[in-house]
């Protein structure tokens, strides 16, 4: 209902758009559509129905006329108070610069390589231990890693528990490349979380990517997913993360240019803007 502005002021009320829940329904529907891609088609169908209903309901609230409502407007004087009688000022050049997000010291590339290689050895030992205990063959986890590159008919239990040179080559390349990439990622990310790097890199991150791999495998190759012991899979990933995190965190860090004043980092020669210690860091 359209109300003239004069009537709003006279009655002490203000006209605002009416609340609606249809945007939430639309967002939930879109989320279910993408969630169904990793689960079942029925979830995507339900999401599409909800998204369509939310889309139509939302547009009916704003077209052809926007739904509005009148709310009482009460003037209230908000007291202004502060516990700081003076303004805290920070000098242009300080001895203790604060950097909450960008680390002032990082690990070199060699730290990520060492961490990835050490973690790969531990993960391989844990995986072969499971193969020996659960399948009576150390080649089972090796062949299972490369099984996705071969037709499903060839991935029988007898073939997966036997030594296969082609499987071994493919699995070794996948294992080594993935371990090095994750190790380099640890070297780049652990300085950002300096408080509990082992908890983040050794437990939280492996559990998260294990869940992502589980969903992807169950969606892309359900037959292969049934042959994987996911509990042991998580154990191997946590073992990799703990060892890689420890190896990376024990390496010597190198300082970045984040501790230097902005003019220096921008290449501007400013006399007096750089201390002797900073000058020594640049000159090596």
SULWOWO-V709928 format. One record per residue. RES is the residue in one letter. OMEGA is omega in degrees with one decimal (NA if undefined). BURIAL is I if it has 16 or more other C-alpha atoms within 10 Angstrom, else O. Layout:
res=RES omega=OMEGA burial=BURIAL
res=RES omega=OMEGA burial=BURIAL
This chain:
res=X omega=-179.7 burial=O
res=X omega=179.9 burial=O
res=X omega=178.7 burial=O
res=X omega=-177.2 burial=O
res=X omega=-179.2 burial=O
res=X omega=178.2 burial=O
res=X omega=177.8 burial=O
res=X omega=-178.9 burial=I
res=X omega=-177.3 burial=O
res=X omega=-178.5 burial=O
res=X omega=-179.5 burial=O
res=X omega=178.7 burial=O
res=X omega=-179.4 burial=I
res=X omega=-177.5 burial=I
res=X omega=-179.0 burial=I
res=X omega=174.3 burial=O
res=X omega=-179.3 burial=O
res=X omega=178.6 burial=O
res=X omega=179.4 burial=O
res=X omega=179.6 burial=O
res=X omega=-176.3 burial=O
res=X omega=176.4 burial=I
res=X omega=178.2 burial=O
res=X omega=178.2 burial=O
res=X omega=178.8 burial=I
res=X omega=179.8 burial=I
res=X omega=177.8 burial=I
res=X omega=179.1 burial=I
res=X omega=178.7 burial=I
res=X omega=178.0 burial=I
res=X omega=179.6 burial=I
res=X omega=178.0 burial=I
res=X omega=-179.8 burial=I
res=X omega=177.7 burial=O
res=X omega=178.7 burial=O
res=X omega=177.3 burial=I
res=X omega=179.3 burial=I
res=X omega=-178.9 burial=I
res=X omega=-179.1 burial=O
res=X omega=-178.8 burial=O
res=X omega=-179.3 burial=O
res=X omega=177.7 burial=O
res=X omega=177.4 burial=I
res=X omega=178.8 burial=I
res=X omega=176.9 burial=O
res=X omega=178.2 burial=I
res=X omega=178.7 burial=I
res=X omega=178.6 burial=I
res=X omega=178.6 burial=I
res=X omega=179.5 burial=I
res=X omega=178.7 burial=I
res=X omega=177.8 burial=I
res=X omega=177.8 burial=O
res=X omega=178.6 burial=I
res=X omega=-178.8 burial=I
res=X omega=-179.1 burial=O
res=X omega=-180.0 burial=I
res=X omega=-179.2 burial=I
res=X omega=177.2 burial=O
res=X omega=177.4 burial=O
res=X omega=-176.2 burial=I
res=X omega=-179.6 burial=O
res=X omega=-2.8 burial=O
res=X omega=176.1 burial=O
res=X omega=-179.5 burial=O
res=X omega=177.0 burial=O
res=X omega=-177.1 burial=I
res=X omega=177.4 burial=I
res=X omega=179.9 burial=O
res=X omega=178.9 burial=I
res=X omega=179.0 burial=O
res=X omega=178.5 burial=O
res=X omega=-177.6 burial=O
res=X omega=177.9 burial=O
res=X omega=-178.9 burial=O
res=X omega=179.5 burial=O
res=X omega=-179.0 burial=O
res=X omega=179.5 burial=O
res=X omega=179.2 burial=O
res=X omega=-179.9 burial=O
res=X omega=179.2 burial=O
res=X omega=176.8 burial=O
res=X omega=179.9 burial=O
res=X omega=-180.0 burial=O
res=X omega=-179.1 burial=O
res=X omega=178.4 burial=O
res=X omega=177.2 burial=O
res=X omega=-177.9 burial=O
res=X omega=179.0 burial=O
res=X omega=179.5 burial=O
res=X omega=-178.3 burial=O
res=X omega=177.9 burial=O
res=X omega=-179.7 burial=O
res=X omega=178.9 burial=O
res=X omega=179.7 burial=O
res=X omega=-180.0 burial=O
res=X omega=-178.5 burial=O
res=X omega=178.5 burial=O
res=X omega=-176.6 burial=O
res=X omega=-174.7 burial=O
res=X omega=-176.9 burial=O
res=X omega=-178.8 burial=O
res=X omega=178.0 burial=I
res=X omega=175.4 burial=I
res=X omega=-178.3 burial=I
res=X omega=176.6 burial=I
res=X omega=176.4 burial=I
res=X omega=179.6 burial=I
res=X omega=-178.7 burial=O
res=X omega=178.3 burial=O
res=X omega=177.6 burial=I
res=X omega=178.5 burial=I
res=X omega=179.1 burial=I
res=X omega=179.4 burial=I
res=X omega=178.6 burial=I
res=X omega=179.4 burial=I
res=X omega=179.2 burial=I
res=X omega=178.6 burial=I
res=X omega=179.7 burial=I
res=X omega=178.6 burial=I
res=X omega=-180.0 burial=I
res=X omega=-179.9 burial=I
res=X omega=178.9 burial=I
res=X omega=179.0 burial=I
res=X omega=179.3 burial=O
res=X omega=-179.8 burial=I
res=X omega=178.9 burial=I
res=X omega=175.1 burial=I
res=X omega=175.9 burial=I
res=X omega=179.2 burial=I
res=X omega=-179.9 burial=I
res=X omega=-178.1 burial=I
res=X omega=-173.6 burial=O
res=X omega=-176.2 burial=O
res=X omega=180.0 burial=I
res=X omega=178.2 burial=O
res=X omega=177.8 burial=I
res=X omega=-177.5 burial=I
res=X omega=-176.7 burial=I
res=X omega=179.0 burial=I
res=X omega=178.1 burial=I
res=X omega=-179.7 burial=I
res=X omega=-179.5 burial=I
res=X omega=178.4 burial=I
res=X omega=-178.6 burial=I
res=X omega=-174.1 burial=I
res=X omega=-179.3 burial=I
res=X omega=-179.8 burial=O
res=X omega=-178.7 burial=O
res=X omega=179.5 burial=O
res=X omega=-179.0 burial=O
res=X omega=-178.6 burial=O
res=X omega=-178.7 burial=O
res=X omega=-174.7 burial=O
res=X omega=175.8 burial=I
res=X omega=-178.8 burial=O
res=X omega=179.5 burial=O
res=X omega=-179.3 burial=O
res=X omega=-178.5 burial=O
res=X omega=179.4 burial=I
res=X omega=179.5 burial=I
res=X omega=178.5 burial=O
res=X omega=-179.8 burial=O
res=X omega=-177.5 burial=O
res=X omega=-178.4 burial=O
res=X omega=177.1 burial=O
res=X omega=-178.1 burial=I
res=X omega=-178.9 burial=I
res=X omega=-178.9 burial=O
res=X omega=-179.4 burial=I
res=X omega=179.5 burial=I
res=X omega=179.0 burial=I
res=X omega=179.7 burial=O
res=X omega=-177.1 burial=O
res=X omega=-177.0 burial=I
res=X omega=-178.2 burial=O
res=X omega=-179.7 burial=O
res=X omega=-179.8 burial=O
res=X omega=178.6 burial=I
res=X omega=179.9 burial=I
res=X omega=179.0 burial=O
res=X omega=176.7 burial=I
res=X omega=175.7 burial=I
res=X omega=177.0 burial=I
res=X omega=176.0 burial=I
res=X omega=179.4 burial=I
res=X omega=-179.9 burial=I
res=X omega=-172.3 burial=I
res=X omega=-176.2 burial=I
res=X omega=175.8 burial=I
res=X omega=179.3 burial=I
res=X omega=179.1 burial=I
res=X omega=-172.7 burial=O
res=X omega=-174.4 burial=O
res=X omega=-178.3 burial=O
res=X omega=-177.1 burial=O
res=X omega=-178.5 burial=I
res=X omega=177.8 burial=I
res=X omega=-179.6 burial=O
res=X omega=-175.9 burial=I
res=X omega=-175.4 burial=I
res=X omega=-176.7 burial=I
res=X omega=-172.4 burial=I
res=X omega=-178.0 burial=O
res=X omega=178.5 burial=I
res=X omega=179.1 burial=I
res=X omega=-179.7 burial=I
res=X omega=-178.0 burial=O
res=X omega=173.7 burial=O
res=X omega=176.6 burial=I
res=X omega=177.8 burial=O
res=X omega=179.1 burial=O
res=X omega=179.1 burial=O
res=X omega=178.8 burial=I
res=X omega=-179.3 burial=I
res=X omega=-179.5 burial=I
res=X omega=179.8 burial=I
res=X omega=180.0 burial=O
res=X omega=-174.9 burial=I
res=X omega=-175.9 burial=O
res=X omega=-177.4 burial=O
res=X omega=179.9 burial=O
res=X omega=177.8 burial=O
res=X omega=180.0 burial=I
res=X omega=179.3 burial=I
res=X omega=-179.8 burial=O
res=X omega=-178.2 burial=O
res=X omega=172.4 burial=O
res=X omega=-170.8 burial=O
res=X omega=176.2 burial=O
res=X omega=176.5 burial=O
res=X omega=178.1 burial=O
res=X omega=178.8 burial=I
res=X omega=179.2 burial=I
res=X omega=179.3 burial=I
res=X omega=179.8 burial=I
res=X omega=177.1 burial=I
res=X omega=176.3 burial=I
res=X omega=176.0 burial=I
res=X omega=-175.9 burial=I
res=X omega=-179.3 burial=I
res=X omega=-177.8 burial=I
res=X omega=179.4 burial=I
res=X omega=178.9 burial=I
res=X omega=179.3 burial=I
res=X omega=-178.9 burial=I
res=X omega=-179.3 burial=I
res=X omega=-175.6 burial=I
res=X omega=178.5 burial=I
res=X omega=-179.8 burial=O
res=X omega=-179.7 burial=I
res=X omega=178.8 burial=O
res=X omega=175.1 burial=I
res=X omega=-177.2 burial=O
res=X omega=174.5 burial=O
res=X omega=179.0 burial=O
res=X omega=-177.1 burial=O
res=X omega=-179.4 burial=O
res=X omega=-178.7 burial=I
res=X omega=176.8 burial=I
res=X omega=-177.5 burial=I
res=X omega=179.2 burial=O
res=X omega=179.2 burial=O
res=X omega=179.8 burial=O
res=X omega=179.0 burial=O
res=X omega=178.1 burial=O
res=X omega=-179.4 burial=O
res=X omega=179.0 burial=O
res=X omega=-178.9 burial=O
res=X omega=-179.1 burial=O
res=X omega=176.7 burial=O
res=X omega=-177.5 burial=O
res=X omega=-174.8 burial=O
res=X omega=179.3 burial=I
res=X omega=-178.8 burial=O
res=X omega=-179.1 burial=O
res=X omega=177.6 burial=O
res=X omega=179.1 burial=O
res=X omega=177.8 burial=O
res=X omega=177.0 burial=O
res=X omega=-179.2 burial=O
res=X omega=-177.0 burial=O
res=X omega=179.4 burial=O
res=X omega=NA burial=O
